[in-house]
Amino acid sequence: MPVVNAHNEWDPLEEVIVGVVDNARVPSPDRGLFAVDYADRLTSMDQIPSGPYSERVVRESAADLERFADVLRSYGVVVRRPRVADHSRPFASPEWSVDGEYNYCPRDVILPIGDTLIETPMALRTRYFEPFSYKDILLEYFEGGANWVSAPKPRLADETYETGPGAGQVLANLEPVFDAANVLRIGKDVLYQVSCSGNRLGARWLQRVLGDAYTVHIVEGVYDGSHLDTTIMPLRPGLVLLNPERVSAERVPAVFKNWDVIWCPPLPGVVATAEPVRASSWIGMNLLMINPELAVVDAAAQPLIKELNRHGIETEALPIRHSRVLSGGFHCVSLDIRRTGLLEDYS
């Protein structure tokens, strides 16, 4: 088995990176941060609630992450953690200066496909150097035989970001830009969401890098707000979880035309626990498959847990109390590095 082996979202999990919440903060006002994360609910950059998250949010989130890691270990999964960083330190390019955010969501930073790890050209300046916290782990995987690719570092100049009335797509198509969480793996088919965290040029770059073994399918006009894994979640071959607020029966991606669908029920129990709130209650469908019959799910998402059980999927229901505040559920805060299984065609 290669040290890195990730072909889909459900094969039996063997190794994973789980994020850390140490020093997590809302970055200082910046054009990119405003356009991607706040333009839909604030009127100016000055209103961004910058600064460290509360001690309670950090303490409780750290406990939830450690509980999650312990459960994964109990199933024989190797758990790795990124290096703790000081996200308050400013950094700059020739065109801008910012500070950092967190290492809570490794899913956003690195994209494992097959035996290859791809550092993605992320949409936020504030997360530009986030991959550095994973360098020691990436070097170890490289020494173990994994391919390691870094996308071209984007300029992220001011003209990258569109805001205001009639702005249309937030990210201009000036250079490849996308977060790894804009992508879902379904064997030889790869879904890529065009949104405020991924542009069309990013999809073209990814297709060219992956080559003819894969087909990158663009998902567009479904959800403009950031990542794909609160809208679509493949559970096992032939079964997919979809967000009914964003995906209609007529607009189910063609990859799933012969699949059964679980329409995620409303999740009123997934509540915001502090301010500011970045994610909706749909973050509750952001689950992690340990294997095709077992999912780690937010314990507050009881209606979803019942639906999964009804379809033969057992659940580890765990707390992730500040998922809406930190904008990350169990899929976001983990990065599956190695799953058993081979590259297959599921369409």
C-alpha positions as CSV (number, residue, x, y, z in Angstrom):
1,M,0.0,0.0,0.0
2,P,1.5,3.4,-0.9
3,V,2.1,5.8,2.0
4,V,-0.5,8.1,0.3
5,N,-3.5,6.4,-1.2
6,A,-6.8,8.4,-1.6
7,H,-9.2,7.6,-4.4
8,N,-12.5,8.5,-2.9
9,E,-14.3,9.7,0.3
10,W,-15.3,6.3,1.8
11,D,-12.8,3.5,1.4
12,P,-11.5,2.1,4.8
13,L,-9.4,4.8,6.5
14,E,-5.9,4.1,7.6
15,E,-4.2,7.4,8.1
16,V,-5.5,11.0,8.6
17,I,-4.3,14.4,9.6
18,V,-6.6,16.1,12.1
19,G,-6.3,19.9,12.6
20,V,-5.4,21.9,15.6
21,V,-7.1,25.1,17.0
22,D,-4.2,26.6,18.9
23,N,-3.9,30.4,18.3
24,A,-6.9,30.5,16.0
25,R,-8.1,34.0,15.2
26,V,-10.1,36.1,12.7
27,P,-7.5,37.8,10.6
28,S,-7.2,41.6,10.3
29,P,-9.3,43.3,7.6
30,D,-8.2,42.5,4.1
31,R,-9.8,42.8,0.6
32,G,-9.6,39.1,0.0
33,L,-10.9,38.1,3.5
34,F,-13.8,40.5,3.1
35,A,-14.8,39.3,-0.4
36,V,-14.6,35.6,0.3
37,D,-15.9,35.4,3.9
38,Y,-17.8,38.5,4.8
39,A,-19.1,40.5,1.8
40,D,-22.5,38.6,1.9
41,R,-23.2,39.9,5.5
42,L,-21.1,43.0,6.2
43,T,-21.0,46.3,4.4
44,S,-17.3,47.2,4.9
45,M,-14.0,45.6,5.8
46,D,-13.9,47.6,9.0
47,Q,-16.7,45.5,10.4
48,I,-14.7,42.2,10.2
49,P,-14.5,41.0,13.9
50,S,-10.7,40.5,13.9
51,G,-8.8,39.1,16.8
52,P,-8.3,35.8,18.6
53,Y,-11.3,33.5,19.2
54,S,-12.5,33.3,22.8
55,E,-10.6,31.1,25.3
56,R,-13.7,29.0,25.6
57,V,-14.1,28.4,21.9
58,V,-10.4,27.4,21.6
59,R,-10.5,25.2,24.7
60,E,-13.7,23.3,23.8
61,S,-12.7,22.9,20.2
62,A,-9.3,21.5,21.2
63,A,-11.1,19.0,23.4
64,D,-13.5,18.0,20.6
65,L,-10.6,17.5,18.1
66,E,-8.8,15.4,20.6
67,R,-11.9,13.2,21.2
68,F,-12.3,12.9,17.5
69,A,-8.7,11.8,17.1
70,D,-9.0,9.3,19.9
71,V,-12.1,7.7,18.3
72,L,-10.2,7.4,15.0
73,R,-7.3,5.8,16.8
74,S,-9.7,3.3,18.4
75,Y,-10.5,2.1,14.9
76,G,-6.8,1.6,14.1
77,V,-6.4,4.8,12.2
78,V,-3.0,6.6,12.4
79,V,-3.6,10.2,13.3
80,R,-1.2,13.0,12.5
81,R,-1.4,16.7,13.6
82,P,0.0,19.8,12.0
83,R,2.6,22.0,13.7
84,V,1.2,24.8,16.0
85,A,1.8,28.3,14.5
86,D,1.6,31.9,15.6
87,H,-1.1,33.2,13.3
88,S,-0.9,36.7,14.7
89,R,2.5,37.3,13.0
90,P,2.1,39.5,9.9
91,F,3.5,38.5,6.5
92,A,3.5,40.1,3.1
93,S,4.0,39.8,-0.7
94,P,5.1,42.7,-2.8
95,E,1.4,43.7,-3.2
96,W,-0.2,43.1,0.2
97,S,0.3,42.5,3.9
98,V,-1.9,40.3,6.2
99,D,-1.8,38.1,9.2
100,G,-3.0,34.5,9.6
101,E,-6.0,32.5,10.7
102,Y,-5.6,28.9,11.9
103,N,-4.7,25.3,11.3
104,Y,-8.2,24.0,12.1
105,C,-9.1,22.8,8.6
106,P,-6.4,20.7,6.9
107,R,-9.0,19.7,4.3
108,D,-8.7,23.2,2.7
109,V,-4.9,23.2,2.3
110,I,-3.8,19.9,0.7
111,L,-5.5,17.7,-1.8
112,P,-4.5,14.0,-1.8
113,I,-5.5,12.2,-5.0
114,G,-4.1,8.7,-5.6
115,D,-0.5,8.7,-4.4
116,T,-0.1,12.4,-4.9
117,L,-0.4,15.3,-2.5
118,I,-1.2,18.7,-4.0
119,E,-0.7,22.0,-2.2
120,T,-3.5,24.1,-3.5
121,P,-3.4,27.8,-4.6
122,M,-5.8,28.9,-1.8
123,A,-8.2,31.9,-2.3
124,L,-7.3,33.8,0.9
125,R,-4.1,35.7,1.4
126,T,-4.5,35.1,5.1
127,R,-3.9,31.4,4.6
128,Y,-1.1,31.8,2.1
129,F,1.6,30.1,4.2
130,E,-0.7,27.7,6.0
131,P,0.9,24.7,4.2
132,F,4.2,25.4,6.2
133,S,2.6,23.8,9.3
134,Y,2.4,20.6,7.3
135,K,5.9,20.6,5.8
136,D,7.4,18.0,8.2
137,I,4.6,15.6,7.5
138,L,4.7,16.2,3.7
139,L,8.5,15.6,3.7
140,E,7.9,12.3,5.5
141,Y,5.3,11.2,3.0
142,F,7.6,12.3,0.1
143,E,10.5,10.2,1.6
144,G,8.0,7.3,1.8
145,G,7.4,7.5,-1.9
146,A,4.5,9.9,-2.3
147,N,4.3,12.4,-5.2
148,W,4.3,16.0,-3.9
149,V,3.1,18.8,-6.1
150,S,2.6,22.5,-5.2
151,A,0.3,24.6,-7.5
152,P,1.7,27.9,-8.7
153,K,1.5,30.4,-5.9
154,P,-1.1,33.0,-6.9
155,R,-0.5,36.7,-6.8
156,L,-3.9,37.4,-5.2
157,A,-3.8,41.0,-6.3
158,D,-6.7,43.3,-5.5
159,E,-8.3,42.7,-8.9
160,T,-8.6,39.0,-8.0
161,Y,-11.6,39.8,-5.7
162,E,-14.9,41.3,-6.8
163,T,-17.2,42.9,-4.2
164,G,-20.3,45.1,-4.2
165,P,-23.6,45.2,-6.2
166,G,-23.4,43.3,-9.5
167,A,-20.0,41.9,-8.7
168,G,-21.0,38.4,-9.9
169,Q,-18.3,35.8,-9.3
170,V,-16.1,36.7,-6.3
171,L,-12.9,35.3,-7.8
172,A,-11.7,36.7,-11.1
173,N,-10.3,34.1,-13.6
174,L,-6.8,35.7,-13.6
175,E,-4.8,32.7,-12.4
176,P,-5.5,29.3,-10.9
177,V,-7.1,29.7,-7.5
178,F,-8.9,27.0,-5.4
179,D,-9.0,25.5,-2.0
180,A,-8.6,21.7,-1.7
181,A,-12.1,21.5,-0.1
182,N,-13.6,22.7,-3.4
183,V,-12.8,19.1,-4.6
184,L,-14.4,15.7,-3.9
185,R,-13.0,12.4,-5.2
186,I,-15.2,9.8,-6.7
187,G,-12.6,7.4,-8.2
188,K,-11.8,8.5,-11.8
189,D,-14.4,11.3,-11.5
190,V,-13.4,14.4,-9.6
191,L,-16.0,17.1,-8.7
192,Y,-14.7,20.7,-8.6
193,Q,-16.9,23.5,-7.3
194,V,-16.6,27.0,-8.8
195,S,-17.3,29.4,-5.9
196,C,-15.8,32.2,-3.9
197,S,-13.0,29.8,-3.1
198,G,-12.3,28.3,-6.5
199,N,-12.3,29.6,-10.1
200,R,-12.6,27.9,-13.5
201,L,-8.9,28.4,-14.2
202,G,-8.2,26.3,-11.1
203,A,-10.3,23.4,-12.5
204,R,-8.3,23.6,-15.8
205,W,-5.0,23.5,-14.0
206,L,-6.1,20.5,-11.9
207,Q,-7.3,18.6,-14.9
208,R,-4.0,19.1,-16.7
209,V,-2.0,18.0,-13.6
210,L,-4.1,14.9,-13.1
211,G,-4.0,13.9,-16.7
212,D,-6.2,11.4,-18.6
213,A,-6.7,9.0,-15.7
214,Y,-9.3,11.5,-14.2
215,T,-12.1,13.6,-15.4
216,V,-12.6,16.9,-13.5
217,H,-16.3,17.8,-13.5
218,I,-17.2,21.5,-12.8
219,V,-20.0,22.1,-10.4
220,E,-21.2,25.6,-10.9
221,G,-24.3,27.7,-9.9
222,V,-25.1,25.4,-7.0
223,Y,-23.4,27.1,-4.1
224,D,-21.2,30.2,-4.3
225,G,-20.2,30.2,-0.7
226,S,-16.9,28.4,-0.3
227,H,-16.5,24.6,-0.2
228,L,-18.3,21.7,-1.7
229,D,-18.5,19.3,1.3
230,T,-21.6,21.0,2.9
231,T,-23.5,20.6,-0.4
232,I,-22.5,17.2,-1.7
233,M,-21.1,14.2,0.3
234,P,-20.5,10.8,-1.4
235,L,-21.0,8.1,1.3
236,R,-20.2,4.9,-0.6
237,P,-20.6,3.6,-4.2
238,G,-24.2,4.3,-5.2
239,L,-25.2,6.5,-2.3
240,V,-24.7,10.3,-2.0
241,L,-25.8,12.9,0.6
242,L,-27.1,16.1,-1.0
243,N,-28.1,19.5,0.4
244,P,-31.8,20.1,-0.7
245,E,-31.4,23.9,-0.2
246,R,-28.7,24.0,-2.9
247,V,-29.2,21.0,-5.1
248,S,-32.5,20.3,-6.8
249,A,-33.5,16.9,-8.2
250,E,-33.1,18.4,-11.7
251,R,-29.5,19.6,-11.0
252,V,-28.0,16.5,-9.4
253,P,-24.5,16.2,-11.0
254,A,-24.4,13.6,-13.8
255,V,-21.8,11.6,-11.9
256,F,-24.7,10.5,-9.6
257,K,-27.3,9.8,-12.2
258,N,-27.5,6.1,-11.2
259,W,-26.9,6.7,-7.4
260,D,-29.4,6.7,-4.6
261,V,-29.8,10.1,-2.8
262,I,-30.2,11.0,0.8
263,W,-31.6,14.5,0.9
264,C,-30.2,15.9,4.1
265,P,-33.0,16.9,6.5
266,P,-32.9,20.3,8.3
267,L,-30.4,20.3,11.2
268,P,-31.9,22.7,13.8
269,G,-29.7,21.2,16.6
270,V,-26.5,22.4,14.9
271,V,-26.6,25.8,16.6
272,A,-24.1,28.6,16.9
273,T,-22.4,28.7,20.2
274,A,-20.6,32.0,20.0
275,E,-20.0,35.1,17.8
276,P,-19.1,35.6,15.1
277,V,-20.9,32.9,13.1
278,R,-19.4,31.9,9.8
279,A,-21.2,28.7,8.8
280,S,-24.9,27.7,8.6
281,S,-26.4,24.7,10.2
282,W,-25.7,22.7,7.0
283,I,-22.1,22.3,8.4
284,G,-23.7,19.4,10.2
285,M,-23.6,17.3,7.0
286,N,-19.9,17.8,6.9
287,L,-19.2,14.2,8.0
288,L,-16.2,11.8,7.7
289,M,-16.6,8.3,6.4
290,I,-14.3,5.9,8.3
291,N,-15.4,3.1,5.9
292,P,-18.5,2.6,3.7
293,E,-20.6,1.5,6.7
294,L,-19.4,4.0,9.4
295,A,-19.5,7.8,9.6
296,V,-18.3,10.3,12.2
297,V,-21.1,12.8,12.5
298,D,-21.9,15.9,14.6
299,A,-23.9,14.6,17.6
300,A,-26.2,17.6,17.2
301,A,-27.2,16.4,13.7
302,Q,-29.7,13.9,15.0
303,P,-32.1,13.9,11.9
304,L,-29.1,13.2,9.7
305,I,-27.9,10.4,12.0
306,K,-31.3,8.8,11.8
307,E,-31.3,8.9,7.9
308,L,-27.8,7.4,7.7
309,N,-28.8,4.6,10.1
310,R,-31.9,4.0,8.0
311,H,-29.6,3.5,4.9
312,G,-27.3,1.0,6.7
313,I,-24.6,3.5,7.8
314,E,-23.6,3.3,11.5
315,T,-22.4,6.5,13.2
316,E,-20.0,7.7,15.8
317,A,-21.9,10.8,17.0
318,L,-19.3,13.2,18.5
319,P,-19.5,16.8,19.7
320,I,-18.0,19.5,17.5
321,R,-19.4,22.4,19.4
322,H,-18.0,25.3,17.5
323,S,-18.3,24.1,13.9
324,R,-20.4,27.1,12.9
325,V,-18.1,29.6,14.5
326,L,-14.8,28.1,13.1
327,S,-16.5,27.0,9.9
328,G,-15.5,23.3,10.0
329,G,-17.2,20.0,10.6
330,F,-15.5,16.6,10.8
331,H,-14.7,16.4,7.1
332,C,-13.2,19.9,7.2
333,V,-11.0,19.3,10.2
334,S,-9.5,16.0,8.8
335,L,-7.5,15.1,5.8
336,D,-7.6,11.4,4.7
337,I,-4.1,10.5,3.6
338,R,-4.4,6.8,3.1
339,R,-7.5,4.6,2.5
340,T,-7.4,1.0,1.3
341,G,-8.7,0.5,-2.2
342,L,-7.9,1.1,-5.8
343,L,-8.8,3.7,-8.5
344,E,-12.2,2.7,-9.9
345,D,-14.9,4.1,-12.1
346,Y,-18.1,4.6,-10.2
347,S,-20.2,6.5,-12.8
